[in-house]
Amino acid sequence: MSKVEAEGTNGDKPAESTEKIAENIEKLNVENEEDDGEEEEVNGEGAAPSGEKKKKKKKKNNKKKKKTIVPITQIYPDEKYPEGEWQEYKDTNNFRTTNEEKRYLDRQDDSRWNDFRKGAEIHRRVRKHLNNVLQPGLTTTEIAETIENSVRTFMNEEDTKKAGIGFPTGVSLNHCAAHYTPNAGDKTVLKYEDVMKVDYGIHVNGYIVDCAFTKTFDPKYDTLLKAVKAATNTGIKEAGIDVRLTDIGEAIQETMESYEVELDGETYPVKCIRNLNGHNIAPYHIHGGKSVPIVKNGDETKMEEGEVFAIETFGSTGRGYVIPEGECSHYAKNVDAPHIPLRLNKAKTLLANIDKHFGTLPFCRRYLDRIGEDKYLFALNSLVKAGIVQDYPPLNDSRGSYTAQYEHTILLHPTQKEVVSRGEDY
C-alpha cells in the first residue's frame, strides 16, 4: 500500500458485469484435474437373469476434480514457513553476513520473522490462484473478493486483528495508480486493454507483508512493466542498514527513467510518480513513519537494523504526479487519534466496531458492510472530520495515461536482508 506525499477513483466508466465465475470465487479452486471414467461390468441385485451380464458403456467422465484452498497450517503443520530471497548487504556492511554476534541477535527475532514469512507464503499462494482465474470481463469486485476470500481461507483466523487481511485490496486501473478498491454497487469491469495494479497485504500478529504487481493482457505495455519491475529490484538492491533514503530514490529514478514505451505509435518516457513512495512498516501500522522515495529528494534519513520496509515503485506515461480524486474507499484509524467526545451515537458505535475488527489496520467500506454496518457513511465522515480516522482517496495521474506498480517487503536482519515476499513470479 503506497505512501503519498500529496494524495486519488478509478475514472473508468462502469460497464455491465459479465457472467460471474461463482465456482472460482465461492469454492476458491486452485487446480483442476480431469478424471476419466473406466469401463466396468456389474452383476448384482437387479442383474439380468441366467447370469447375463449387464455392461456399462465406456464413458469418459469429464467432471473435474477440484482441489480447494486449505488453511496454511495444514500445509505447514510445524508452522515453520519458507524464507524469502536473501541478499547480502553492500560495501562496509557485508561483514554482517558471517558475524557471530549479529547471527545471535537475528535468532532472537525468529518468531517475528516467521510471522512475516507466513504472511508472505500466503501472499504467493493467493497471487498464484488469482493468476489462474484472472481474465478480462470480471468485475473489480469479483477480483478483489477472490483475493480476500482466498486470504481468509488460507489464514483460517476469525479474529481479524490477530491475523488476516492487512489492508484493502487495491485493483487500480490505468491512470489510477493506487488506493482504489470497489465500494458496494461498483460495476467496473476489467478490460483487455486495461493496466491493473494489484496491491494487497497480509498480516500475522500485526506484522504486515505489503506486496504488489501489475497485470496486463495486451503486450504493448510490456516495456512499462519491465521498467517498473527493474526499478523496484534496484531499490531492493540498494536498500540496507545505514543507507540514506535519498540514495535509494536516486538509484530507482535512474533505472526507471532509462526506459521509454511506445503505445499506439507514440513514444512516452517512463516517469517516476514522484509523490508516491515506499515506506517502513510498523506493527499494525502500514506506514511506519519513514518514506522511501522513488526520486532523489535529499532525505538523509537512514535505514536501521531490524526495520521492515516496503520497497515500491510507480512508473507512468503521464505527468508523473498523482492527485486525490473520486469516491473514497480506503480508511484507517490514526495511530495517534485524538480523544474527542463524539455526540453522534452512530459515530460512537462505528468507532467501537472499527476498534474491534481493525484497530489501526486500514479498512474499506466493503469491510464495514461485511461486519454488519449499514447507513454508516455520515458517521464515517464525521470520524474523518474529527481526525480520528484518515481517508485515503484514489490517486490519479493524468487521464489517458497508464501507471504500473511493483512492490516487495524486505526485512533488515542484523546479518542480511530478506526479500520475504519474493516468489517465482516476480
Residue, then its C-alpha position, 0 to 999 in steps of 0.5 A: m500500500s503506497k505512501v503519498e506525499a500529496e494524495g486519488t477513483n478509478g475514472d473508468k466508466p462502469a460497464e455491465s458485469t459479465e457472467k460471474i465465475a461463482e465456482n472460482i470465487e465461492k469454492l476458491n479452486v486452485e487446480n483442476e484435474e480431469d478424471d476419466g471414467e473406466e469401463e466396468e461390468v456389474n452383476g448384482e441385485g437387479a442383474a439380468p437373469s441366467g447370469e447375463k451380464k449387464k455392461k456399462k458403456k465406456k464413458k469418459n467422465n469429464k467432471k473435474k476434480k477440484k482441489t480447494i484452498v486449505p488453511i496454511t497450517q495444514i500445509y505447514p503443520d510445524e508452522k515453520y514457513p519458507e524464507g524469502e530471497w536473501q541478499e547480502y548487504k553492500d560495501t562496509n556492511n557485508f561483514r554482517t553476513t558471517n558475524e557471530e554476534k549479529r547471527y545471535l541477535d537475528r535468532q532472537d527475532d525468529s518468531r517475528w520473522n516467521d510471522f512475516r514469512k507466513g504472511a508472505e507464503i500466503h501472499r504467493r499462494v493467493r497471487k498464484h490462484l488469482n493468476n489462474v482465474l484472472q481474465p478480462g470481463l470480471t468485475t473489480t469486485e469479483i477480483a478483489e473478493t477472490i483475493e480476500n476470500s482466498v486470504r481468509t481461507f488460507m489464514n483460517e483466523e476469525d479474529t481479524k486483528k490477530a491475523g488476516i487481511g492487512f489492508p484493502t485490496g487495491v485493483s487500480l486501473n490505468h491512470c489510477a495508480a493506487h488506493y482504489t478498491p470497489n465500494a458496494g454497487d461498483k460495476t467496473v469491469l476489467k478490460y483487455e486493454d486495461v493496466m491493473k495494479v494489484d496491491y494487497g497485504i497480509h498480516v500475522n500478529g500485526y506484522i504486515v507483508d505489503c506486496a504488489f504487481t501489475k497485470t496486463f493482457d495486451p503486450k504493448y505495455d510490456t516495456l512499462l512493466k519491465a521498467v517498473k519491475a527493474a526499478t523496484n529490484t534496484g531499490i531492493k538492491e540498494a536498500g540496507i542498514d545505514v543507507r540514506l533514503t535519498d540514495i535509494g530514490e536516486a538509484i530507482q529514478e535512474t533505472m526507471e527513467s532509462y526506459e521509454v514505451e511506445l503505445d499506439g505509435e507514440t513514444y512516452p518516457v517512463k516517469c517516476i510518480r514522484n509523490l508516491n513512495g515506499h515506506n517502513i512498516a510498523p506493527y499494525h501500522i502500514h506506514g511506519g513513519k519513514s518514506v522511501p522515495i522513488v526520486k532523489n529528494g535529499d532525505e538523509t534519513k537512514m535505514e536501521e537494523g531490524e526495520v521492515f520496509a516496503i520497497e515500491t515503485f510507480g512508473s507512468t506515461g503521464r505527468g508523473y504526479v498523482i492527485p486525490e480524486g473520486e469516491c473514497s474507499h480506503y480508511a484507517k484509524n490514526v495511530d495517534a487519534p485524538h480523544i474527542p467526545l463524539r455526540l453522534n451515537k452512530a459515530k460512537t458505535l462505528l468507532a467501537n466496531i472499527d476498534k474491534h475488527f481493525g484497530t489501526l489496520p486500514f479498512c474499506r467500506r466493503y469491510l464495514d458492510r461485511i461486519g454488519e454496518d449499514k447507513y454508516l457513511f455520515a458517521l464515517n465522515s464525521l470520524v474523518k472530520a474529527g481526525i480520528v480516522q484518515d481517508y485515503p482517496p484514489l490517486n490519479d495521474s493524468r487521464g489517458s495515461y497508464t501507471a504500473q506498480y511493483e512492490h516487495t517487503i524486505l526485512l533488515h536482519p542484523t546479518q542480511k536482508e530478506v526479500v520475504s515476499r519474493g516468489e517465482d513470479y516476480 
